[in-house]
Structures are given as structure tokens and as C-alpha cells.
Amino acid sequence: MLNSDDPIVRSLVLQQGFVNAHASGDLHYWPKAGRVKTVHMPATATVLLGLGGPQGHIWRVAVGDRTGAISLLTLPELNLVESWAPHQAPVTALFAESSDTGEMRLISADSDGDVRIVGADLPREGRLLRRLGERITAIRAESNRLTLMCGWQRRVFSRVGEQIATPVASKPQPEVKTRIPVVLTRTTTPAQA
């Protein structure tokens, strides 16, 4: 039975079920078939990211929390695989990628605007990629660029390996002019009808 005084703060919907993170730090995995699994995390989750496995379904979940830590858990068991503490502020975004050697890495951002990368082939504290100085809400990484969303503002940086260079000048977006349709109504009085 779940405690109604422990609100859900994050959810991750998967093909095989869903994961709920609660304010207390509890993490619940609700599979479509089978029993609910529960684990208590050291801090409240701020970000959940599902990671695909070799069978084509989500088999790991990365959890960023309010202390700046990141935990990697198995699904459906919720066993801890790895954990890192790369940030001093709450984690606000996660992105998974493979290194050149095939190792899984996580790029993470925090509410202070620090972007770090962690993985088994990197130092325990990870590496600082960029210090942006504003809250980052989403990350997308490609081979040669890193896109950071800060609310509605998009920041794009060129990328060479683990080095983040200067901002990439974005093409100005064409101005979109929309016409608001005018609806003409004709009112009639009872005498005209």
C-alpha cells in the first residue's frame, strides 16, 4: 500500500510498465505483469531516464537527484549498478550516449548550469564539459554538437570528443506570419427573420 502523504514527483512510462519517484525518495516500478518493486533512494529524484538494452526494451533507469547524485538501477529488480556524485546542485537533465569504445556514458546537467559526463571509463567525479551559469532543462548530444535547453532558450555548442568548444551560431528562424481568420457573423432581428 502506498502512502498518500508521499506524492509522486517524477514518472517514467515504459512499454513494460512505469516507474514512479516519490518525495520520500522511494522509487516504485509497476510492471504490466508481476509484482511492484520498491527501493528507497538516498534523496528525492529530480530526473528519470530509461536506457535501452540489447533485447530492445528498457533495462536500466538512470536517476538524478536533488543532492547532485546519479544512480543507475536495473529493471525490473531496481538493483543498484553504479552511482556517481558529480554535481553540487540538483540534477535537472540527463542524456545517455556510448563512448568511442562502446562504454555507456551519461551527460548530466544541474540547476546551476554545470554540464558533466560520467561513465565507467571516466573518473568517479566525472568530467566538467561546460559551465553555463543558468538552469539547464534538457540535453541532446550528437557526435559533433551539444544542445542544451534553458527553458525555451536553446544553446548549441560544437563538440570534439569530450571537449565543448564555442557556441554554434544558429541560423535565424524565418519569421512566420499567420493570418487570423476573420469570422463574419450576421445577426438578424426577429423582424428580419
matplotlib code that plots the C-alpha trace (Angstrom):
import matplotlib.pyplot as plt

x = [0.0, 1.3, 1.3, -0.9, 1.2, 4.2, 3.5, 4.9, 7.4, 8.6, 7.3, 8.7, 6.3, 7.8, 6.4, 6.6, 5.3, 6.2, 8.5, 7.3, 9.6, 8.2, 9.1, 10.3, 13.0, 11.0, 11.2, 8.4, 8.5, 5.0, 5.3, 2.4, 2.7, 4.2, 4.8, 5.6, 9.3, 10.4, 13.7, 14.5, 16.9, 19.1, 17.4, 14.4, 14.6, 14.7, 15.2, 14.4, 15.9, 15.2, 18.1, 17.5, 19.2, 20.3, 16.8, 15.3, 13.5, 14.3, 16.5, 18.1, 16.9, 19.2, 18.0, 19.3, 18.5, 18.3, 21.8, 23.5, 24.0, 23.1, 22.3, 22.0, 19.4, 18.4, 14.8, 12.7, 14.7, 15.8, 19.2, 22.0, 24.5, 26.6, 26.3, 28.1, 28.1, 29.2, 27.1, 26.8, 23.2, 20.1, 20.4, 18.0, 18.7, 20.2, 21.3, 22.9, 25.5, 28.1, 31.8, 34.2, 35.0, 31.3, 31.1, 27.8, 28.1, 25.7, 25.8, 24.1, 23.3, 22.3, 20.3, 23.5, 24.2, 27.1, 27.3, 29.2, 29.9, 30.1, 30.8, 32.7, 35.7, 35.9, 37.0, 34.4, 33.5, 33.1, 34.4, 33.1, 32.0, 30.6, 29.7, 26.7, 25.6, 21.8, 19.4, 19.5, 16.3, 17.2, 20.3, 20.8, 24.2, 25.3, 28.8, 29.8, 27.4, 25.8, 22.4, 21.3, 17.8, 17.4, 13.7, 12.7, 16.2, 18.3, 22.1, 24.2, 27.9, 30.3, 31.9, 35.1, 35.2, 34.8, 35.7, 32.9, 34.0, 32.4, 28.7, 27.5, 25.8, 22.2, 20.5, 17.9, 14.5, 12.2, 9.5, 6.2, 3.3, 0.0, -3.3, -6.0, -9.2, -12.0, -15.3, -18.2, -21.4, -24.7, -27.2, -30.8, -33.5, -36.9, -38.4, -35.9, -36.3]
y = [0.0, 3.4, 6.4, 9.1, 11.7, 10.8, 12.5, 11.3, 13.9, 12.1, 9.3, 7.3, 5.5, 2.4, -0.2, -2.8, -0.7, 2.6, 4.0, 6.5, 8.5, 9.8, 12.8, 10.5, 9.0, 5.8, 4.5, 2.1, 0.0, -1.0, -3.8, -4.6, -8.2, -9.2, -7.6, -4.0, -3.4, -0.7, 0.7, 3.7, 6.2, 8.4, 11.6, 12.7, 12.0, 15.1, 13.3, 9.7, 8.4, 4.9, 3.2, 0.6, -2.8, -5.4, -7.0, -3.8, -2.8, -0.5, -2.5, 0.3, 3.6, 6.5, 8.6, 12.1, 13.6, 16.8, 16.3, 16.2, 12.4, 10.0, 6.3, 3.6, 0.9, -2.4, -3.0, -4.8, -5.5, -1.9, -3.2, -0.5, -0.9, 2.2, 5.6, 9.0, 12.3, 14.7, 17.8, 20.2, 21.2, 19.2, 17.3, 18.8, 16.8, 13.5, 12.1, 8.7, 8.0, 5.5, 6.4, 5.5, 2.3, 1.4, 2.3, 3.8, 7.4, 9.8, 13.5, 15.4, 19.0, 20.7, 23.7, 25.9, 25.2, 22.8, 20.0, 16.9, 13.5, 10.3, 6.7, 3.5, 4.6, 8.1, 9.3, 8.8, 12.5, 12.6, 15.5, 19.0, 19.7, 23.2, 25.7, 27.7, 29.6, 29.1, 26.2, 23.5, 21.7, 19.3, 17.9, 16.4, 15.3, 14.3, 13.4, 17.0, 19.2, 19.5, 21.1, 22.5, 23.8, 26.5, 26.8, 27.9, 29.1, 26.7, 26.8, 24.8, 24.1, 22.4, 19.3, 17.4, 14.2, 15.4, 19.0, 21.5, 24.5, 27.7, 28.2, 27.4, 30.3, 29.3, 30.2, 32.8, 31.3, 32.7, 34.9, 33.1, 35.4, 33.9, 35.3, 35.2, 34.2, 36.7, 35.2, 37.3, 36.8, 38.2, 38.9, 39.1, 40.5, 38.8, 41.3, 40.4, 36.6]
z = [0.0, -0.9, 1.4, 0.1, 2.0, -0.2, -3.6, -6.9, -8.1, -11.3, -13.6, -16.4, -18.6, -20.3, -22.7, -19.9, -17.1, -15.3, -12.7, -10.0, -7.9, -4.6, -2.5, 0.3, -2.0, -2.7, -6.3, -7.4, -10.6, -11.6, -14.3, -16.6, -15.2, -11.9, -8.6, -7.8, -6.9, -4.4, -3.5, -1.2, -2.8, -0.6, -1.9, -3.9, -7.6, -9.9, -13.3, -14.6, -17.8, -19.3, -21.0, -23.8, -23.6, -26.0, -26.1, -27.4, -24.2, -21.3, -18.9, -16.8, -15.3, -14.5, -11.6, -11.0, -7.5, -5.6, -4.0, -7.4, -7.5, -10.3, -9.7, -12.3, -11.5, -13.2, -14.3, -13.2, -10.0, -9.1, -8.1, -8.0, -10.8, -10.3, -8.7, -9.1, -7.3, -10.0, -9.1, -6.2, -7.2, -8.1, -11.4, -14.0, -17.2, -18.3, -21.7, -22.4, -25.1, -26.0, -25.9, -28.8, -27.0, -26.6, -22.9, -21.7, -20.5, -19.0, -19.7, -16.9, -16.1, -12.9, -11.7, -11.5, -15.2, -14.9, -17.6, -16.7, -18.1, -16.1, -17.0, -16.1, -18.1, -16.5, -13.1, -10.3, -10.1, -13.9, -16.1, -16.4, -20.0, -19.7, -17.1, -18.5, -15.4, -15.9, -15.2, -17.9, -18.5, -21.4, -23.1, -26.6, -27.7, -31.2, -32.4, -33.1, -31.1, -27.7, -27.4, -24.0, -23.3, -20.7, -20.5, -24.0, -24.9, -26.9, -26.6, -29.2, -28.8, -31.1, -29.6, -30.3, -28.1, -24.5, -25.3, -25.7, -27.7, -28.6, -29.2, -32.7, -34.4, -35.1, -38.3, -37.9, -38.0, -40.7, -39.4, -39.6, -40.4, -39.6, -40.7, -38.1, -39.9, -39.6, -38.9, -40.2, -38.4, -39.4, -36.7, -37.5, -35.5, -35.2, -37.6, -40.3, -39.9]

ax = plt.figure().add_subplot(projection="3d")
ax.plot(x, y, z, "-o")
ax.set_aspect("equal")
plt.show()
